[in-house]
Amino acid sequence: MTRCALTALVLLPWALSAHAGNQQYEPLAASVRAALHAAVADQAPPDSALTNTGERARWLGEMSRRLATRIPDEAARMELLRAVHYEATRSGLDPQLVLGLIQVESGFKKYALSSAGARGYMQVMPFWTKLIGAPDSNLFHMRTNLRFGCTILRHYVDIEKGDLFRALGRYNGSLGRAEYPNIVRAAWEKNWSYPPLRLAQNP
């Protein structure tokens, strides 16, 4: 894909929907399965990663403004953004990266369903619920979907020793191909980049 074509895809607001490929089933060591199961089982409240009131208000306000054209209901936007920030931070991921991934994967459609069977905001394949969760886990439930999606992406980042390009390829089932990682990165940088707050320094 040329740079012009990639730019055109990113500039078309919310043009990409249910872009998911087919996350591949891979046998996991028992210790890895246990760790991933523990990660998806924890149901802590979703606000603890945004403890600074001023920082929370600024981040939520800015991200809500950017998301308003896709999710008009403010309460629904805020609920999603709080959960994204919590689940991403909890998994050691950049919340803005996760927003870019959601834009590409589902266009922020809660009930998105791909031709491969991937479900929800982060287009999680159902085999994951049996592999690391509970078989009856509802991947159309917002927090369940985000918990699984962020845990899976973190798992792939760890497998690839921090190589985000390869981790995104694994997430999409397109390892080794550039299109999907490039589209996610472009969406992240174009629509969701957020400068880190500067900490006050002592004179």
Backbone as a printed PyTorch tensor [residue, N CA C, xyz], in Angstrom:
tensor([[[  0.8450,  -1.1940,   0.0000],
         [  0.0000,   0.0000,   0.0000],
         [  0.8740,   1.2350,   0.0000]],

        [[  0.5750,   2.2150,  -0.8530],
         [  1.3720,   3.4190,  -0.9200],
         [  1.0630,   4.3080,   0.2630]],

        [[  1.9650,   5.2700,   0.5160],
         [  1.7320,   6.1990,   1.6140],
         [  0.4660,   7.0010,   1.3730]],

        [[  0.2240,   7.4160,   0.1200],
         [ -0.9840,   8.1880,  -0.1850],
         [ -2.2420,   7.3800,   0.1110]],

        [[ -2.2100,   6.1030,  -0.2520],
         [ -3.3850,   5.2600,   0.0030],
         [ -3.6090,   5.0830,   1.4890]],

        [[ -2.5170,   4.8930,   2.2470],
         [ -2.6300,   4.7310,   3.6880],
         [ -3.1820,   5.9950,   4.3110]],

        [[ -2.6790,   7.1550,   3.8760],
         [ -3.1590,   8.4200,   4.4170],
         [ -4.6420,   8.5980,   4.1380]],

        [[ -5.0620,   8.2190,   2.9310],
         [ -6.4710,   8.3520,   2.5800],
         [ -7.3520,   7.5150,   3.4920]],

        [[ -6.8960,   6.3170,   3.8310],
         [ -7.6700,   5.4620,   4.7240],
         [ -7.8260,   6.0940,   6.0900]],

        [[ -6.7510,   6.7230,   6.5830],
         [ -6.7880,   7.2960,   7.9170],
         [ -7.6290,   8.5600,   7.9390]],

        [[ -7.6020,   9.3410,   6.8510],
         [ -8.3270,  10.5940,   6.8400],
         [ -9.8300,  10.3950,   6.6800]],

        [[-10.2640,   9.2840,   6.1140],
         [-11.6860,   9.0160,   6.0270],
         [-12.1910,   8.6790,   7.4270]],

        [[-12.9870,   9.5450,   8.0470],
         [-13.3560,   9.3120,   9.4440],
         [-14.1600,   8.0330,   9.6100]],

        [[-13.6240,   7.1850,  10.4840],
         [-14.2940,   5.9490,  10.8560],
         [-14.5930,   5.0600,   9.6400]],

        [[-13.7340,   5.1180,   8.6230],
         [-13.9960,   4.3710,   7.3980],
         [-13.7850,   2.8750,   7.5700]],

        [[-12.9410,   2.4910,   8.5240],
         [-12.5890,   1.0820,   8.6600],
         [-13.4940,   0.4190,   9.6890]],

        [[-14.0530,  -0.7090,   9.3580],
         [-14.9660,  -1.4020,  10.2540],
         [-14.7410,  -2.8940,  10.1750]],

        [[-14.6720,  -3.5230,  11.3570],
         [-14.4690,  -4.9740,  11.4270],
         [-13.3440,  -5.4080,  10.4980]],

        [[-12.1910,  -4.7570,  10.6750],
         [-11.0200,  -4.9950,   9.8260],
         [-10.2540,  -6.2440,  10.2560]],

        [[-10.7240,  -6.9000,  11.3020],
         [ -9.9580,  -7.9780,  11.9130],
         [ -9.6120,  -9.0790,  10.9330]],

        [[ -8.4330,  -9.6020,  11.1050],
         [ -8.0630, -10.8100,  10.3960],
         [ -8.4710, -11.9950,  11.2440]],

        [[ -7.6850, -13.0080,  11.2560],
         [ -8.0300, -14.2130,  11.9940],
         [ -6.9130, -14.5010,  12.9840]],

        [[ -7.0900, -14.0590,  14.2460],
         [ -6.1040, -14.3710,  15.2750],
         [ -5.9080, -15.8790,  15.2920]],

        [[ -4.6630, -16.2770,  15.3260],
         [ -4.3520, -17.6890,  15.1790],
         [ -4.2880, -18.3940,  16.5320]],

        [[ -4.9200, -19.5430,  16.6000],
         [ -4.8030, -20.3730,  17.7970],
         [ -3.3960, -20.9490,  17.8640]],

        [[ -2.7510, -20.7630,  19.0070],
         [ -1.4220, -21.3330,  19.2280],
         [ -1.4260, -22.0080,  20.5900]],

        [[ -0.9280, -23.2450,  20.6740],
         [ -0.8440, -23.9070,  21.9780],
         [ -0.0130, -23.0700,  22.9430]],

        [[ -0.4800, -22.9830,  24.1830],
         [  0.2260, -22.2070,  25.1960],
         [  0.6860, -23.1280,  26.3150]],

        [[  1.8430, -22.8170,  26.8520],
         [  2.3110, -23.5520,  28.0240],
         [  1.3270, -23.3470,  29.1660]],

        [[  1.2470, -24.3270,  30.0490],
         [  0.2930, -24.2490,  31.1610],
         [  0.5280, -23.0010,  32.0050]],

        [[  1.7790, -22.6260,  32.2110],
         [  2.0800, -21.4530,  33.0290],
         [  1.5980, -20.1720,  32.3470]],

        [[  1.7220, -20.1290,  31.0250],
         [  1.2640, -18.9540,  30.2790],
         [ -0.2580, -18.8700,  30.3190]],

        [[ -0.9110, -20.0110,  30.1180],
         [ -2.3720, -20.0300,  30.1870],
         [ -2.8510, -19.5810,  31.5610]],

        [[ -2.1810, -20.0400,  32.6050],
         [ -2.5830, -19.6690,  33.9570],
         [ -2.4210, -18.1670,  34.1840]],

        [[ -1.3150, -17.6060,  33.6920],
         [ -1.0760, -16.1710,  33.8630],
         [ -2.0960, -15.3480,  33.0860]],

        [[ -2.4090, -15.7620,  31.8620],
         [ -3.3840, -15.0360,  31.0680],
         [ -4.7890, -15.1800,  31.6540]],

        [[ -5.0910, -16.3710,  32.1780],
         [ -6.3900, -16.5650,  32.8240],
         [ -6.5320, -15.6400,  34.0250]],

        [[ -5.4770, -15.5430,  34.8330],
         [ -5.5180, -14.6550,  35.9960],
         [ -5.6980, -13.2030,  35.5550]],

        [[ -5.0740, -12.8400,  34.4390],
         [ -5.1720, -11.4640,  33.9470],
         [ -6.5910, -11.1120,  33.5330]],

        [[ -7.2810, -12.0370,  32.8720],
         [ -8.6370, -11.7100,  32.4200],
         [ -9.6690, -11.8900,  33.5340]],

        [[ -9.3180, -12.6150,  34.5940],
         [-10.2840, -12.8870,  35.6580],
         [-10.4170, -11.7390,  36.6520]],

        [[ -9.3780, -10.9190,  36.8000],
         [ -9.4030,  -9.8260,  37.7640],
         [-10.4290,  -8.7780,  37.3370]],

        [[-11.3540,  -8.4420,  38.2260],
         [-12.4060,  -7.4720,  37.8780],
         [-12.3200,  -6.2250,  38.7530]],

        [[-11.1480,  -5.6250,  38.8190],
         [-10.9910,  -4.3840,  39.5850],
         [-11.7860,  -3.2600,  38.9250]],

        [[-12.1700,  -2.2350,  39.6870],
         [-12.9200,  -1.1240,  39.0860],
         [-12.0880,  -0.3900,  38.0420]],

        [[-12.7280,   0.1590,  37.0030],
         [-11.9920,   0.6900,  35.8610],
         [-11.4150,   2.0830,  36.0150]],

        [[-11.5260,   2.7320,  37.1680],
         [-11.0340,   4.1010,  37.2910],
         [ -9.6680,   4.2240,  37.9540]],

        [[ -9.1220,   3.1320,  38.5030],
         [ -7.9450,   3.2680,  39.3480],
         [ -6.7000,   3.7330,  38.6060]],

        [[ -6.6450,   3.5830,  37.2850],
         [ -5.4720,   4.0170,  36.5270],
         [ -5.4750,   5.5130,  36.2770]],

        [[ -6.5900,   6.1780,  36.5660],
         [ -6.6830,   7.6280,  36.3830],
         [ -6.9250,   8.2660,  37.7430]],

        [[ -5.9050,   8.2460,  38.5920],
         [ -6.0900,   8.6920,  39.9610],
         [ -5.9780,  10.2030,  40.0960]],

        [[ -5.2180,  10.8600,  39.2180],
         [ -5.0630,  12.3020,  39.2900],
         [ -6.2910,  12.9580,  38.6500]],

        [[ -7.0450,  13.7140,  39.4570],
         [ -8.3040,  14.2720,  38.9820],
         [ -8.1010,  15.1930,  37.7890]],

        [[ -7.0740,  16.0660,  37.8470],
         [ -6.8230,  16.9790,  36.7390],
         [ -6.4180,  16.2450,  35.4750]],

        [[ -5.5300,  15.2610,  35.6170],
         [ -5.0980,  14.4740,  34.4610],
         [ -6.2750,  13.7140,  33.8690]],

        [[ -7.0950,  13.1410,  34.7380],
         [ -8.2570,  12.3920,  34.2690],
         [ -9.1980,  13.2830,  33.4690]],

        [[ -9.4790,  14.4540,  33.9930],
         [-10.4010,  15.3570,  33.3180],
         [ -9.8610,  15.7860,  31.9590]],

        [[ -8.5670,  16.0940,  31.8890],
         [ -7.9770,  16.5290,  30.6250],
         [ -8.0030,  15.4120,  29.5920]],

        [[ -7.5660,  14.2140,  29.9950],
         [ -7.5200,  13.0990,  29.0460],
         [ -8.9200,  12.7130,  28.5800]],

        [[ -9.8310,  12.5380,  29.5270],
         [-11.1820,  12.1420,  29.1630],
         [-11.8590,  13.2040,  28.2960]],

        [[-11.6480,  14.4810,  28.6460],
         [-12.2540,  15.5510,  27.8730],
         [-11.7600,  15.5870,  26.4380]],

        [[-10.4540,  15.4470,  26.2650],
         [ -9.8780,  15.4950,  24.9250],
         [-10.2860,  14.2740,  24.0990]],

        [[-10.1890,  13.0820,  24.6840],
         [-10.5600,  11.8820,  23.9440],
         [-12.0600,  11.8510,  23.6510]],

        [[-12.8700,  12.3540,  24.5830],
         [-14.3050,  12.4060,  24.3620],
         [-14.6370,  13.3260,  23.1950]],

        [[-13.9610,  14.4570,  23.1130],
         [-14.1850,  15.3830,  21.9990],
         [-13.8830,  14.7030,  20.6640]],

        [[-12.7900,  13.9410,  20.6050],
         [-12.3950,  13.2890,  19.3550],
         [-13.3460,  12.1420,  18.9720]],

        [[-13.9510,  11.5420,  19.9860],
         [-14.7990,  10.3730,  19.7500],
         [-16.2670,  10.7340,  19.5320]],

        [[-16.6090,  12.0070,  19.7530],
         [-18.0160,  12.4090,  19.7850],
         [-18.7560,  12.1390,  18.4780]],

        [[-18.0750,  12.2530,  17.3370],
         [-18.7770,  12.0390,  16.0750],
         [-19.1840,  10.5800,  15.8740]],

        [[-18.4770,   9.6800,  16.5420],
         [-18.7850,   8.2580,  16.3830],
         [-19.7230,   7.7500,  17.4690]],

        [[-19.5460,   8.2520,  18.6970],
         [-20.4120,   7.8430,  19.8060],
         [-21.0420,   9.1100,  20.3790]],

        [[-22.1960,   9.5130,  19.8830],
         [-22.7930,  10.7860,  20.2980],
         [-23.1670,  10.8490,  21.7790]],

        [[-23.5270,   9.7160,  22.3610],
         [-23.9610,   9.7040,  23.7550],
         [-22.7630,   9.8970,  24.6870]],

        [[-22.7630,  10.9860,  25.4230],
         [-21.6050,  11.3220,  26.2480],
         [-21.3440,  10.2890,  27.3390]],

        [[-22.3960,   9.8220,  27.9760],
         [-22.2110,   8.8440,  29.0460],
         [-21.5830,   7.5650,  28.5060]],

        [[-22.0240,   7.1250,  27.3280],
         [-21.4560,   5.9200,  26.7150],
         [-19.9960,   6.1410,  26.3350]],

        [[-19.6730,   7.3210,  25.8090],
         [-18.2750,   7.6400,  25.4680],
         [-17.3950,   7.5820,  26.7000]],

        [[-17.8540,   8.2140,  27.7550],
         [-17.0440,   8.2750,  28.9720],
         [-16.8370,   6.8880,  29.5770]],

        [[-17.8810,   6.0830,  29.5570],
         [-17.7580,   4.7180,  30.0880],
         [-16.7110,   3.9410,  29.2960]],

        [[-16.7640,   4.0490,  27.9740],
         [-15.7920,   3.3510,  27.1350],
         [-14.3840,   3.8770,  27.3670]],

        [[-14.2210,   5.1870,  27.4180],
         [-12.8850,   5.7670,  27.5680],
         [-12.2700,   5.4240,  28.9220]],

        [[-13.0620,   5.4460,  29.9700],
         [-12.5360,   5.0530,  31.2880],
         [-12.0700,   3.6020,  31.2600]],

        [[-12.8610,   2.7450,  30.6400],
         [-12.5050,   1.3260,  30.5880],
         [-11.2790,   1.1020,  29.7090]],

        [[-11.1890,   1.7930,  28.5650],
         [-10.0130,   1.6650,  27.6930],
         [ -8.7650,   2.0900,  28.4410]],

        [[ -8.8320,   3.2270,  29.1100],
         [ -7.6450,   3.7050,  29.8180],
         [ -7.2200,   2.7240,  30.9020]],

        [[ -8.1930,   2.2350,  31.6490],
         [ -7.8690,   1.2910,  32.7190],
         [ -7.2710,  -0.0010,  32.1820]],

        [[ -7.9380,  -0.6110,  31.2150],
         [ -7.4880,  -1.9140,  30.7220],
         [ -6.1450,  -1.8110,  29.9960]],

        [[ -5.9580,  -0.7410,  29.2170],
         [ -4.6910,  -0.5610,  28.5190],
         [ -3.5550,  -0.3520,  29.5100]],

        [[ -3.7560,   0.5590,  30.4620],
         [ -2.7120,   0.8540,  31.4400],
         [ -2.4020,  -0.3770,  32.2820]],

        [[ -3.4250,  -1.0830,  32.6580],
         [ -3.2550,  -2.3000,  33.4510],
         [ -2.4000,  -3.3330,  32.7170]],

        [[ -2.5110,  -3.3720,  31.3890],
         [ -1.7460,  -4.3210,  30.5900],
         [ -0.4040,  -3.7620,  30.1210]],

        [[ -0.0810,  -2.5470,  30.5320],
         [  1.1850,  -1.9560,  30.1240],
         [  1.1830,  -1.4660,  28.6830]],

        [[ -0.0010,  -1.0570,  28.1870],
         [ -0.1440,  -0.5660,  26.8250],
         [ -0.5080,   0.9170,  26.8480]],

        [[ -0.1910,   1.6070,  25.7720],
         [ -0.5800,   3.0010,  25.6210],
         [ -2.0810,   3.0560,  25.3140]],

        [[ -2.8770,   3.7640,  26.1280],
         [ -4.3150,   3.8330,  25.8490],
         [ -4.6300,   4.3930,  24.4640]],

        [[ -3.7820,   5.2970,  23.9920],
         [ -4.0280,   5.8740,  22.6680],
         [ -3.7900,   4.8370,  21.5660]],

        [[ -2.8140,   3.9630,  21.7590],
         [ -2.6060,   2.8520,  20.8270],
         [ -3.8570,   1.9800,  20.7760]],

        [[ -4.4260,   1.6800,  21.9290],
         [ -5.6180,   0.8350,  21.9770],
         [ -6.7880,   1.5140,  21.2770]],

        [[ -6.9220,   2.8290,  21.4350],
         [ -7.9710,   3.5430,  20.7140],
         [ -7.7600,   3.4510,  19.2060]],

        [[ -6.5110,   3.5670,  18.7580],
         [ -6.2250,   3.4140,  17.3370],
         [ -6.5570,   2.0220,  16.8430]],

        [[ -6.2370,   1.0120,  17.6440],
         [ -6.5370,  -0.3640,  17.2650],
         [ -8.0520,  -0.5790,  17.1810]],

        [[ -8.7920,  -0.0390,  18.1530],
         [-10.2490,  -0.1820,  18.1270],
         [-10.8230,   0.5040,  16.8910]],

        [[-10.3040,   1.6840,  16.5490],
         [-10.7860,   2.3760,  15.3500],
         [-10.6410,   1.4920,  14.1150]],

        [[ -9.4760,   0.8640,  13.9830],
         [ -9.2150,   0.0320,  12.8080],
         [-10.0100,  -1.2670,  12.8660]],

        [[-10.0540,  -1.8830,  14.0400],
         [-10.6890,  -3.1890,  14.1550],
         [-12.2040,  -3.1330,  14.0040]],

        [[-12.8500,  -2.1780,  14.6560],
         [-14.3120,  -2.2120,  14.7250],
         [-14.9820,  -0.8920,  14.4170]],

        [[-14.2120,   0.1890,  14.2300],
         [-14.8390,   1.4880,  14.0540],
         [-15.6440,   1.9150,  15.2720]],

        [[-15.2630,   1.4150,  16.4670],
         [-15.9460,   1.7060,  17.7240],
         [-17.3730,   1.1720,  17.7350]],

        [[-17.5850,   0.0710,  17.0490],
         [-18.8890,  -0.5920,  17.0760],
         [-18.8530,  -1.7340,  18.0920]],

        [[-19.6510,  -1.6130,  19.1230],
         [-19.6520,  -2.5860,  20.2110],
         [-19.9800,  -3.9850,  19.7250]],

        [[-20.8820,  -4.1110,  18.7790],
         [-21.3410,  -5.4170,  18.3260],
         [-20.7660,  -5.8030,  16.9590]],

        [[-19.6160,  -5.2260,  16.6190],
         [-18.9680,  -5.5750,  15.3440],
         [-18.6540,  -7.0700,  15.3250]],

        [[-18.8840,  -7.6760,  14.1670],
         [-18.6060,  -9.1030,  13.9850],
         [-17.9360,  -9.2670,  12.6250]],

        [[-16.7070,  -9.7950,  12.6110],
         [-15.9830,  -9.9420,  11.3520],
         [-16.3730, -11.2480,  10.6650]],

        [[-15.9790, -11.3580,   9.4150],
         [-16.2530, -12.5850,   8.6670],
         [-15.5210, -13.7790,   9.2660]],

        [[-14.4400, -13.5120,  10.0100],
         [-13.6890, -14.5920,  10.6600],
         [-14.2900, -14.9770,  12.0110]],

        [[-15.2960, -14.1880,  12.4750],
         [-15.9360, -14.4860,  13.7510],
         [-15.4290, -13.6710,  14.9160]],

        [[-14.4840, -12.7400,  14.6680],
         [-13.9740, -11.8860,  15.7420],
         [-15.0680, -10.9350,  16.2050]],

        [[-15.0550, -10.6000,  17.4970],
         [-16.1940,  -9.9110,  18.0920],
         [-15.8120,  -8.6580,  18.8580]],

        [[-16.7200,  -7.6770,  18.7910],
         [-16.6510,  -6.5300,  19.6700],
         [-15.6380,  -5.4760,  19.2820]],

        [[-15.4410,  -4.5430,  20.2070],
         [-14.5630,  -3.3990,  19.9780],
         [-13.1870,  -3.8020,  19.4750]],

        [[-12.5680,  -4.7870,  20.1430],
         [-11.1960,  -5.1660,  19.8000],
         [-11.1410,  -6.4350,  18.9600]],

        [[-12.2920,  -6.8740,  18.4700],
         [-12.3750,  -7.9980,  17.5490],
         [-11.6020,  -9.2240,  18.0530]],

        [[-12.0490,  -9.7200,  19.1800],
         [-11.4250, -10.8710,  19.8290],
         [-12.0440, -12.1510,  19.2790]],

        [[-11.1970, -13.1180,  18.9510],
         [-11.6830, -14.3970,  18.4420],
         [-12.2370, -15.2420,  19.5930]],

        [[-13.3480, -15.9400,  19.3880],
         [-13.9900, -16.6880,  20.4750],
         [-13.1380, -17.7770,  21.1040]],

        [[-12.1610, -18.3350,  20.3870],
         [-11.3780, -19.4220,  20.9920],
         [-10.6550, -18.9700,  22.2490]],

        [[-10.4120, -17.6420,  22.3740],
         [ -9.7020, -17.1460,  23.5530],
         [-10.5070, -17.3510,  24.8370]],

        [[-11.8320, -17.3300,  24.7420],
         [-12.6170, -17.4870,  25.9680],
         [-12.4310, -18.8780,  26.5560]],

        [[-12.2560, -19.8790,  25.7100],
         [-12.0190, -21.2350,  26.1940],
         [-10.5680, -21.4340,  26.6000]],

        [[ -9.6690, -20.7270,  25.9150],
         [ -8.2410, -20.9250,  26.1520],
         [ -7.7730, -20.2790,  27.4500]],

        [[ -8.2400, -19.0490,  27.7220],
         [ -7.7190, -18.3390,  28.9030],
         [ -8.8170, -17.7680,  29.7960]],

        [[-10.0820, -17.8920,  29.3980],
         [-11.1580, -17.3180,  30.1990],
         [-12.1830, -18.3580,  30.5730]],

        [[-13.4210, -17.9120,  30.6340],
         [-14.5300, -18.8290,  30.8780],
         [-15.2630, -19.0210,  29.5600]],

        [[-15.6620, -20.2470,  29.2350],
         [-16.3180, -20.5000,  27.9440],
         [-17.5530, -19.6480,  27.6970]],

        [[-18.2020, -19.1920,  28.7850],
         [-19.4130, -18.3930,  28.6070],
         [-19.1450, -16.8870,  28.6350]],

        [[-17.8630, -16.4960,  28.5580],
         [-17.5380, -15.0680,  28.5420],
         [-18.1800, -14.4040,  27.3240]],

        [[-18.8090, -13.2610,  27.5480],
         [-19.5020, -12.5440,  26.4790],
         [-18.5640, -11.4920,  25.8750]],

        [[-18.0600, -11.7570,  24.6810],
         [-17.1090, -10.8480,  24.0510],
         [-17.7670,  -9.5960,  23.4890]],

        [[-19.0840,  -9.5020,  23.5530],
         [-19.7580,  -8.2570,  23.1960],
         [-19.9570,  -7.3560,  24.4150]],

        [[-19.6250,  -7.8810,  25.6030],
         [-19.6570,  -7.0560,  26.8050],
         [-18.4230,  -6.1580,  26.7940]],

        [[-18.6120,  -4.8650,  26.9980],
         [-17.5270,  -3.9050,  26.8040],
         [-16.2660,  -4.2440,  27.5970]],

        [[-16.3970,  -4.3740,  28.9100],
         [-15.2040,  -4.5920,  29.7270],
         [-14.5900,  -5.9530,  29.4560]],

        [[-15.4050,  -6.9600,  29.2030],
         [-14.8690,  -8.2800,  28.8730],
         [-14.0550,  -8.2090,  27.5910]],

        [[-14.5850,  -7.5420,  26.5840],
         [-13.8930,  -7.4340,  25.3060],
         [-12.5690,  -6.6890,  25.4610]],

        [[-12.5960,  -5.5720,  26.1680],
         [-11.3680,  -4.7940,  26.3520],
         [-10.3540,  -5.5580,  27.1990]],

        [[-10.8390,  -6.2810,  28.2090],
         [ -9.9240,  -7.0530,  29.0590],
         [ -9.2170,  -8.1250,  28.2400]],

        [[ -9.9710,  -8.8790,  27.4650],
         [ -9.3660,  -9.9080,  26.6210],
         [ -8.4430,  -9.2780,  25.5820]],

        [[ -8.9280,  -8.2470,  24.8830],
         [ -8.1340,  -7.6470,  23.8190],
         [ -6.8080,  -7.1110,  24.3020]],

        [[ -6.8200,  -6.3720,  25.4020],
         [ -5.5740,  -5.8040,  25.9310],
         [ -4.6470,  -6.8970,  26.4600]],

        [[ -5.2130,  -7.9050,  27.1040],
         [ -4.3910,  -9.0080,  27.6090],
         [ -3.7310,  -9.7620,  26.4600]],

        [[ -4.4740, -10.0020,  25.3900],
         [ -3.9250, -10.7170,  24.2310],
         [ -2.8300,  -9.9000,  23.5610]],

        [[ -3.0830,  -8.5890,  23.3570],
         [ -2.0610,  -7.7610,  22.7240],
         [ -0.7990,  -7.7020,  23.5840]],

        [[ -0.9570,  -7.5910,  24.9010],
         [  0.2060,  -7.5830,  25.7900],
         [  0.9750,  -8.8930,  25.6840]],

        [[  0.2570,  -9.9960,  25.5820],
         [  0.8780, -11.3110,  25.4100],
         [  1.7180, -11.3370,  24.1370]],

        [[  1.1840, -10.7880,  23.0580],
         [  1.9220, -10.7720,  21.7940],
         [  3.1300,  -9.8310,  21.8660]],

        [[  2.9850,  -8.7100,  22.5490],
         [  4.1320,  -7.8100,  22.7310],
         [  5.2450,  -8.5240,  23.4900]],

        [[  4.8700,  -9.2840,  24.5060],
         [  5.8760, -10.0270,  25.2800],
         [  6.5330, -11.1100,  24.4330]],

        [[  5.7310, -11.8440,  23.6560],
         [  6.2860, -12.8800,  22.7810],
         [  7.3050, -12.2750,  21.8220]],

        [[  6.9990, -11.0820,  21.3100],
         [  7.8610, -10.4310,  20.3250],
         [  8.9000,  -9.5090,  20.9610]],

        [[  9.0740,  -9.6460,  22.2920],
         [ 10.1110,  -8.9040,  23.0170],
         [ 10.0250,  -7.3950,  22.7750]],

        [[  8.8060,  -6.8820,  22.8090],
         [  8.5850,  -5.4480,  22.7000],
         [  8.4400,  -4.9250,  21.2860]],

        [[  8.5260,  -5.7880,  20.2820],
         [  8.3950,  -5.3520,  18.8880],
         [  6.9060,  -5.1670,  18.5670]],

        [[  6.4520,  -3.9140,  18.5990],
         [  5.0340,  -3.6340,  18.4230],
         [  4.5630,  -3.9680,  17.0130]],

        [[  5.4050,  -3.7660,  16.0230],
         [  5.0470,  -4.0830,  14.6400],
         [  4.6720,  -5.5520,  14.5140]],

        [[  5.4990,  -6.4320,  15.0460],
         [  5.2270,  -7.8610,  14.9630],
         [  4.0580,  -8.2540,  15.8700]],

        [[  3.9500,  -7.6080,  17.0360],
         [  2.8450,  -7.9150,  17.9490],
         [  1.5060,  -7.5840,  17.3060]],

        [[  1.4280,  -6.4500,  16.6210],
         [  0.1820,  -6.0870,  15.9340],
         [ -0.1190,  -7.0620,  14.8010]],

        [[  0.9200,  -7.5070,  14.1150],
         [  0.7170,  -8.5130,  13.0790],
         [  0.1320,  -9.7920,  13.6500]],

        [[  0.6300, -10.2190,  14.7920],
         [  0.0740, -11.4090,  15.4380],
         [ -1.3850, -11.1740,  15.8490]],

        [[ -1.6610,  -9.9910,  16.3660],
         [ -3.0180,  -9.7000,  16.8240],
         [ -4.0180,  -9.8210,  15.6800]],

        [[ -3.6060,  -9.3900,  14.4990],
         [ -4.4740,  -9.3960,  13.3330],
         [ -4.4070, -10.6990,  12.5350]],

        [[ -3.4970, -11.5880,  12.9140],
         [ -3.3180, -12.8050,  12.1380],
         [ -2.5960, -12.5550,  10.8270]],

        [[ -1.7840, -11.4960,  10.7870],
         [ -1.0770, -11.1520,   9.5460],
         [  0.4080, -10.9260,   9.8210]],

        [[  0.9770, -11.7400,  10.6980],
         [  2.3790, -11.5870,  11.0840],
         [  3.2810, -11.5600,   9.8550]],

        [[  4.1640, -10.5550,   9.8140],
         [  5.1160, -10.4420,   8.7160],
         [  4.6580,  -9.5340,   7.5910]],

        [[  3.3720,  -9.1260,   7.6180],
         [  2.8760,  -8.2150,   6.5910],
         [  2.7040,  -6.8230,   7.1980]],

        [[  2.9770,  -5.8050,   6.3980],
         [  3.0760,  -4.4420,   6.9360],
         [  1.7430,  -3.6990,   6.9910]],

        [[  0.7630,  -4.0940,   6.2040],
         [ -0.4310,  -3.2680,   6.0490],
         [ -1.1290,  -2.9820,   7.3750]],

        [[ -1.4430,  -4.0350,   8.1320],
         [ -2.2200,  -3.8340,   9.3530],
         [ -1.4490,  -3.0330,  10.4110]],

        [[ -0.2160,  -3.3980,  10.7580],
         [  0.5140,  -2.5810,  11.7370],
         [  0.6270,  -1.1190,  11.3090]],

        [[  0.8370,  -0.8750,  10.0270],
         [  0.9640,   0.5000,   9.5520],
         [ -0.3470,   1.2670,   9.6670]],

        [[ -1.4640,   0.6050,   9.3840],
         [ -2.7600,   1.2770,   9.4930],
         [ -3.0740,   1.6050,  10.9490]],

        [[ -2.8120,   0.6710,  11.8610],
         [ -3.0670,   0.9290,  13.2810],
         [ -2.1870,   2.0740,  13.7750]],

        [[ -0.9110,   2.0390,  13.4250],
         [ -0.0120,   3.1060,  13.8770],
         [ -0.4340,   4.4620,  13.3210]],

        [[ -0.8470,   4.4860,  12.0580],
         [ -1.2790,   5.7430,  11.4590],
         [ -2.5480,   6.2740,  12.1390]],

        [[ -3.5040,   5.3830,  12.4380],
         [ -4.7170,   5.7970,  13.1420],
         [ -4.3800,   6.3320,  14.5260]],

        [[ -3.4990,   5.6530,  15.2140],
         [ -3.0490,   6.0630,  16.5540],
         [ -2.4330,   7.4530,  16.4960]],

        [[ -1.4870,   7.6610,  15.5990],
         [ -0.7680,   8.9240,  15.5450],
         [ -1.6310,  10.0560,  14.9870]],

        [[ -2.4840,   9.7490,  14.0360],
         [ -3.2950,  10.7960,  13.4120],
         [ -4.4510,  11.2370,  14.2860]],

        [[ -5.1240,  10.2760,  14.9290],
         [ -6.3740,  10.5880,  15.6120],
         [ -6.3250,  10.5610,  17.1260]],

        [[ -5.3500,   9.8700,  17.7250],
         [ -5.3970,   9.6450,  19.1710],
         [ -4.1290,  10.0210,  19.9110]],

        [[ -3.1200,  10.5580,  19.2390],
         [ -1.9000,  10.9270,  19.9520],
         [ -2.2380,  11.9590,  21.0220]],

        [[ -1.5690,  11.8470,  22.1440],
         [ -1.8540,  12.7340,  23.2680],
         [ -0.5450,  12.9810,  23.9910]],

        [[ -0.0470,  14.2140,  24.0120],
         [  1.2560,  14.4600,  24.6290],
         [  1.2230,  14.1670,  26.1190]],

        [[  2.2550,  13.5130,  26.6200],
         [  2.2980,  13.2500,  28.0700],
         [  2.3720,  14.5570,  28.8350]],

        [[  1.7530,  14.5730,  29.9970],
         [  1.7870,  15.7760,  30.8180],
         [  3.1850,  15.9870,  31.3980]],

        [[  3.6200,  17.2280,  31.4020],
         [  4.9110,  17.5430,  31.9880],
         [  4.7660,  17.6770,  33.5000]],

        [[  5.6030,  16.9610,  34.2110],
         [  5.5460,  17.0470,  35.6670],
         [  6.2190,  18.3400,  36.1280]],

        [[  5.6450,  18.9600,  37.1300],
         [  6.2640,  20.1660,  37.6830],
         [  7.6190,  19.8110,  38.2590]],

        [[  8.6020,  20.6480,  37.9920],
         [  9.9510,  20.3790,  38.4710],
         [ 10.3450,  21.4220,  39.5090]],

        [[ 11.0710,  20.9620,  40.5060],
         [ 11.5500,  21.8840,  41.5320],
         [ 12.6050,  22.8140,  40.9500]],

        [[ 12.6140,  24.0960,  41.3210],
         [ 13.6290,  25.0140,  40.8110],
         [ 15.0120,  24.6350,  41.3150]]])
